[in-house]
Amino acid sequence: MLKVLFPKSFCHYECSRFGAELELFARWLLAAGYLPGAATRRHVHRLKCILEATAALQCGRILLGAELDGALAFVPGALRHASTERAYRRFLKAEGRFEETQPQGPVEQLLLRYREYLLDVRGLAPATIGQHLGTIEEFLSLSAGPSQDLSALTSEHVENFIHTLSRRVLRQTLQHKVAHLRAFLRFCADRGKAARGLERIDTPRTYRGELPPRALDWEVIEKLLSSVARTDYLGRRDHAILHLMAYYGLRPSEIAALTLDAVNWKRRTLRVEQRKTRSTLVLPLADQTLEILDRYIADGRPCDLVTNFLFAKVRSPVGALTSWGICDIFSKRARQSGLPLDGVSSYALRHSFLRCDC
């Protein structure tokens, strides 16, 4: 594979003392969905520089997380690339040659058990668990001190943390933070790790209708759609995404889950898997929508994509866009349009569809 990626300079990679590791890494990148182009060559080249700069890293065996971190600490900052290091860790895990460092301190072990509790007992999604743990880690860093003694926590520590948060986040966000903290303190109290009653935190009040209307005027939406230049793949893809959100009220998660099979050209329908309600919705497609999707698939979507998802990423590894990626597309196109859309989220298109009388 190194000969294919580097036809003129492959000998520099094969002759390296990490040549075998680089060959395996290159094969894994392609199997993971990376295209045999600049992105794959860049990752392999960066990994070669990183590995050769380590002091005494031995490949071909199981590596501990702390051991890998210690070896990478000797690499000059100019050679380190976070994306390549993350890809290398995923490669080692796929090869069964990487073990996460087990938590040593009592607080780290408690956080690990709390993560398992959120996943197994409460059934939260990994992204939601990350938000919970982010709040808890911030609270412990500001309140528990270097000793990380949870038994010494008092209501004053909790109040000071909430007061600090309230000065930099909205009340709606603060509500979520308080909920995260309540759940963790209750978990600790039930296991005798913290005093009882700390979870009794007053939550900020929010009221329906207190925020400005999130729906946009239909003229603004039409100007936003017309501002997207459909002269290349990205333009056709982004225009099709925004069109489906505006004219059919689809959520970002529903857009991301669409596949090529979801479009029934004969019956002129679109099958939407609604993640929120766990149901399937079949929508009739207008002539304009069919034309937009047909142009995107025929002239915009690369025909050599190995994924069946309707809207795919441009960057490697090849795969479906995520719901966050859909939101980023809206933010990018709104910013480029020059329209007064500062602070408006992608869900404004859905709310506009629900309120539209046209």
C-alpha positions as CSV (number, residue, x, y, z in Angstrom):
1,M,0.0,0.0,0.0
2,L,2.9,2.4,0.6
3,K,4.0,1.9,-3.0
4,V,0.5,3.0,-4.1
5,L,0.4,6.0,-1.9
6,F,4.0,7.1,-2.5
7,P,5.0,5.8,-5.9
8,K,8.2,7.9,-6.0
9,S,9.3,8.0,-2.4
10,F,7.9,4.7,-0.9
11,C,11.4,3.5,-0.2
12,H,11.7,6.2,2.5
13,Y,8.8,4.7,4.3
14,E,9.6,1.0,3.8
15,C,13.2,1.5,4.9
16,S,12.0,3.2,8.1
17,R,12.3,1.2,11.3
18,F,8.5,1.7,11.5
19,G,7.9,0.6,7.9
20,A,5.7,-2.4,8.9
21,E,3.7,-0.2,11.2
22,L,3.2,2.4,8.5
23,E,2.1,-0.2,6.0
24,L,-0.6,-1.6,8.5
25,F,-1.7,1.9,9.3
26,A,-2.1,2.8,5.6
27,R,-4.2,-0.3,5.0
28,W,-6.4,0.4,8.0
29,L,-7.0,4.0,6.8
30,L,-8.3,2.8,3.5
31,A,-10.4,0.1,5.2
32,A,-11.8,2.7,7.6
33,G,-13.2,4.8,4.7
34,Y,-10.3,7.2,3.9
35,L,-9.8,7.8,0.2
36,P,-6.3,7.0,-1.3
37,G,-5.5,10.6,-1.7
38,A,-3.9,13.5,0.0
39,A,-5.6,13.0,3.4
40,T,-4.3,9.4,3.7
41,R,-0.8,10.3,2.5
42,R,-0.7,13.2,5.0
43,H,-1.7,10.9,7.9
44,V,0.9,8.3,7.0
45,H,3.7,10.9,6.6
46,R,2.8,12.6,9.9
47,L,2.8,9.3,11.7
48,K,6.2,8.5,10.2
49,C,7.6,11.8,11.6
50,I,5.9,11.2,15.0
51,L,7.1,7.7,15.5
52,E,10.7,8.4,14.4
53,A,10.8,11.3,16.9
54,T,9.8,9.2,19.8
55,A,12.5,8.1,22.2
56,A,11.9,4.3,22.6
57,L,8.5,3.4,21.3
58,Q,8.2,-0.2,20.3
59,C,5.4,-1.1,17.9
60,G,3.9,-4.5,17.3
61,R,2.9,-5.0,20.9
62,I,0.1,-3.9,23.2
63,L,0.6,-0.3,24.3
64,L,-0.9,1.3,27.4
65,G,-2.5,4.8,27.1
66,A,0.0,6.3,29.6
67,E,2.9,4.6,27.8
68,L,1.9,6.1,24.4
69,D,1.3,9.5,26.0
70,G,4.8,9.4,27.6
71,A,6.4,8.5,24.3
72,L,4.6,11.3,22.4
73,A,5.7,13.8,25.1
74,F,9.2,13.6,23.6
75,V,7.9,14.6,20.1
76,P,8.5,18.3,19.2
77,G,5.3,20.3,19.1
78,A,5.9,21.1,15.4
79,L,5.6,17.4,14.5
80,R,2.6,16.6,16.5
81,H,-0.9,16.6,14.9
82,A,-3.9,15.8,17.0
83,S,-5.9,14.3,14.2
84,T,-3.2,11.9,13.2
85,E,-2.6,10.9,16.8
86,R,-6.3,10.2,17.2
87,A,-6.4,8.1,14.0
88,Y,-3.3,6.2,15.3
89,R,-5.1,5.4,18.6
90,R,-8.2,4.2,16.7
91,F,-5.9,2.0,14.6
92,L,-4.2,0.5,17.6
93,K,-7.6,-0.2,19.2
94,A,-8.8,-1.9,16.0
95,E,-5.7,-4.0,16.0
96,G,-6.2,-5.0,19.6
97,R,-2.9,-3.3,20.6
98,F,-4.1,-0.5,22.8
99,E,-5.3,-0.5,26.4
100,E,-6.7,2.6,28.1
101,T,-4.9,3.5,31.3
102,Q,-7.0,2.4,34.3
103,P,-8.0,5.2,36.7
104,Q,-5.7,5.4,39.7
105,G,-7.3,7.8,42.2
106,P,-10.6,7.2,44.0
107,V,-12.3,10.1,42.2
108,E,-11.2,8.8,38.8
109,Q,-12.6,5.4,39.7
110,L,-15.9,7.0,40.9
111,L,-16.2,8.9,37.6
112,L,-15.7,5.7,35.7
113,R,-18.5,4.0,37.7
114,Y,-20.7,7.1,37.2
115,R,-20.1,6.9,33.4
116,E,-21.1,3.2,33.5
117,Y,-24.2,4.2,35.5
118,L,-25.3,6.8,33.0
119,L,-24.8,4.4,30.2
120,D,-26.2,1.1,31.6
121,V,-28.8,2.3,34.1
122,R,-30.1,5.6,32.7
123,G,-29.4,4.6,29.1
124,L,-28.0,8.0,28.0
125,A,-26.3,8.5,24.7
126,P,-22.5,8.9,24.6
127,A,-22.8,12.6,23.6
128,T,-25.1,13.3,26.6
129,I,-22.8,11.4,28.9
130,G,-19.9,13.6,27.7
131,Q,-21.9,16.7,28.6
132,H,-22.6,15.3,32.1
133,L,-19.0,14.4,32.8
134,G,-17.8,17.8,31.4
135,T,-19.9,19.6,34.0
136,I,-18.8,17.3,36.8
137,E,-15.1,17.6,35.9
138,E,-15.4,21.4,35.9
139,F,-17.2,21.3,39.2
140,L,-14.5,19.1,40.8
141,S,-11.7,21.2,39.5
142,L,-13.1,24.3,41.0
143,S,-14.6,22.9,44.2
144,A,-12.9,19.7,45.4
145,G,-9.3,21.1,45.3
146,P,-6.1,19.2,44.8
147,S,-7.1,16.5,47.4
148,Q,-10.3,15.7,45.4
149,D,-11.9,14.8,48.7
150,L,-15.7,14.6,48.0
151,S,-16.6,14.1,51.6
152,A,-15.4,17.7,52.3
153,L,-17.8,19.2,49.8
154,T,-20.4,21.6,51.3
155,S,-23.4,23.5,50.0
156,E,-21.2,26.6,49.8
157,H,-19.0,24.8,47.2
158,V,-22.1,24.1,45.2
159,E,-23.5,27.6,45.4
160,N,-20.1,29.1,44.4
161,F,-19.9,26.9,41.4
162,I,-23.5,27.8,40.3
163,H,-22.7,31.4,40.8
164,T,-19.6,31.2,38.7
165,L,-21.5,29.4,35.9
166,S,-24.4,31.9,36.0
167,R,-22.0,34.7,34.9
168,R,-21.1,33.1,31.6
169,V,-24.0,30.9,30.5
170,L,-27.6,31.5,29.7
171,R,-30.3,30.4,32.1
172,Q,-31.4,27.7,29.7
173,T,-27.9,26.3,29.7
174,L,-27.6,26.7,33.5
175,Q,-30.7,24.5,33.9
176,H,-28.9,21.6,32.2
177,K,-25.7,22.2,34.3
178,V,-27.7,22.1,37.5
179,A,-29.4,18.9,36.4
180,H,-26.0,17.3,35.7
181,L,-24.7,18.3,39.1
182,R,-27.9,17.2,40.9
183,A,-27.6,13.7,39.4
184,F,-23.9,13.3,40.3
185,L,-24.3,14.5,43.9
186,R,-27.3,12.2,44.4
187,F,-25.2,9.3,43.0
188,C,-22.3,10.1,45.4
189,A,-24.6,10.5,48.4
190,D,-26.3,7.1,47.7
191,R,-22.8,5.5,47.8
192,G,-21.6,7.4,50.9
193,K,-19.0,9.4,49.0
194,A,-20.6,12.8,49.7
195,A,-22.9,14.4,52.2
196,R,-26.6,14.1,51.7
197,G,-28.7,17.1,50.7
198,L,-26.1,18.7,48.4
199,E,-28.3,17.8,45.4
200,R,-31.0,20.2,46.6
201,I,-30.1,23.0,44.2
202,D,-32.4,25.7,43.1
203,T,-32.7,25.8,39.4
204,P,-33.2,29.0,37.4
205,R,-36.6,29.8,36.1
206,T,-37.3,29.9,32.4
207,Y,-40.7,30.8,30.8
208,R,-42.3,29.7,27.6
209,G,-42.3,32.5,25.0
210,E,-39.7,34.6,26.8
211,L,-37.2,34.3,23.9
212,P,-37.7,36.0,20.6
213,P,-39.6,34.0,18.0
214,R,-37.4,31.4,16.3
215,A,-39.3,31.3,13.0
216,L,-38.0,33.3,10.0
217,D,-39.9,35.2,7.4
218,W,-40.3,33.1,4.3
219,E,-38.6,35.8,2.2
220,V,-35.5,35.5,4.3
221,I,-35.5,31.7,3.8
222,E,-35.8,32.1,0.0
223,K,-32.9,34.6,0.0
224,L,-30.8,32.2,2.0
225,L,-31.5,29.3,-0.4
226,S,-30.9,31.4,-3.5
227,S,-27.5,32.6,-2.0
228,V,-26.1,29.1,-2.1
229,A,-24.1,28.8,-5.4
230,R,-24.9,25.4,-7.0
231,T,-21.8,25.3,-9.2
232,D,-20.0,22.5,-7.3
233,Y,-20.6,19.5,-5.2
234,L,-20.7,21.4,-1.9
235,G,-23.1,23.9,-3.2
236,R,-25.5,21.3,-4.6
237,R,-25.3,19.3,-1.4
238,D,-25.8,22.2,1.0
239,H,-28.7,23.6,-1.1
240,A,-30.5,20.3,-1.1
241,I,-30.0,20.0,2.7
242,L,-31.4,23.5,3.4
243,H,-34.2,22.9,1.0
244,L,-35.4,19.8,2.8
245,M,-35.2,21.5,6.1
246,A,-37.1,24.6,4.9
247,Y,-39.8,23.0,2.8
248,Y,-40.3,19.7,4.7
249,G,-39.4,20.7,8.3
250,L,-36.9,17.9,8.7
251,R,-34.6,17.9,11.7
252,P,-30.8,17.8,11.3
253,S,-30.7,14.2,12.6
254,E,-33.4,13.2,10.1
255,I,-31.4,14.7,7.2
256,A,-28.2,12.9,8.4
257,A,-30.0,9.6,8.4
258,L,-31.4,9.8,4.9
259,T,-30.1,7.1,2.5
260,L,-30.2,6.8,-1.3
261,D,-33.0,4.2,-0.9
262,A,-35.1,6.7,1.0
263,V,-36.0,8.5,-2.2
264,N,-38.6,6.6,-4.2
265,W,-38.5,8.1,-7.6
266,K,-41.4,6.1,-9.0
267,R,-43.8,6.9,-6.2
268,R,-42.3,10.4,-5.7
269,T,-41.9,10.0,-2.0
270,L,-39.2,10.4,0.7
271,R,-39.0,8.0,3.6
272,V,-37.8,9.7,6.8
273,E,-36.7,7.8,9.9
274,Q,-37.7,10.0,12.8
275,R,-35.1,9.5,15.5
276,K,-36.9,11.5,18.1
277,T,-40.2,9.5,17.9
278,R,-38.7,6.3,16.5
279,S,-41.2,6.2,13.7
280,T,-41.1,6.3,9.9
281,L,-42.6,9.2,8.0
282,V,-43.3,9.0,4.2
283,L,-43.5,12.5,2.6
284,P,-44.7,13.3,-1.0
285,L,-42.1,15.1,-3.0
286,A,-42.8,18.2,-5.1
287,D,-41.4,18.5,-8.6
288,Q,-39.0,21.2,-7.5
289,T,-37.6,18.9,-4.7
290,L,-37.3,16.0,-7.1
291,E,-35.3,18.1,-9.5
292,I,-33.0,19.4,-6.8
293,L,-32.3,15.9,-5.5
294,D,-31.8,14.5,-9.0
295,R,-29.3,17.2,-9.9
296,Y,-27.4,16.7,-6.6
297,I,-27.2,12.9,-7.1
298,A,-26.4,13.1,-10.8
299,D,-24.1,16.0,-10.9
300,G,-23.0,16.7,-7.4
301,R,-22.7,13.5,-5.3
302,P,-19.4,11.7,-6.2
303,C,-20.3,8.4,-7.9
304,D,-17.4,6.5,-6.3
305,L,-18.6,7.0,-2.7
306,V,-18.7,3.7,-0.8
307,T,-21.5,4.9,1.6
308,N,-25.2,4.6,1.0
309,F,-26.1,7.7,2.9
310,L,-27.6,10.5,0.8
311,F,-25.5,13.3,2.2
312,A,-21.8,12.4,2.7
313,K,-18.8,14.2,4.2
314,V,-16.2,15.7,1.9
315,R,-13.3,15.0,4.2
316,S,-11.9,11.6,5.0
317,P,-12.9,9.2,6.3
318,V,-15.9,8.9,4.0
319,G,-19.2,8.6,5.8
320,A,-22.5,10.2,6.5
321,L,-22.8,13.8,7.8
322,T,-23.7,14.0,11.4
323,S,-26.5,16.2,12.8
324,W,-23.8,18.6,14.1
325,G,-22.4,18.7,10.6
326,I,-25.8,19.7,9.3
327,C,-26.0,22.5,11.8
328,D,-22.6,23.7,10.8
329,I,-23.7,23.8,7.2
330,F,-26.6,26.1,8.1
331,S,-24.3,28.3,10.2
332,K,-21.8,28.6,7.4
333,R,-24.3,29.3,4.6
334,A,-26.2,31.8,6.9
335,R,-22.9,33.6,7.5
336,Q,-22.0,33.7,3.8
337,S,-25.4,34.9,2.8
338,G,-25.0,38.3,4.5
339,L,-28.5,38.1,5.9
340,P,-29.3,39.2,9.5
341,L,-29.1,35.6,10.9
342,D,-26.7,36.0,13.8
343,G,-27.6,33.7,16.6
344,V,-30.2,31.8,14.6
345,S,-29.9,28.0,14.7
346,S,-30.7,25.5,12.0
347,Y,-34.0,24.7,13.8
348,A,-35.3,28.1,12.7
349,L,-36.0,26.5,9.3
350,R,-38.1,23.8,10.9
351,H,-40.0,26.3,13.0
352,S,-40.6,28.5,10.0
353,F,-42.0,25.5,8.1
354,L,-44.4,24.7,10.9
355,R,-45.7,28.4,11.0
356,C,-45.8,28.9,7.3
357,D,-49.2,29.5,5.7
358,C,-48.0,29.2,2.1
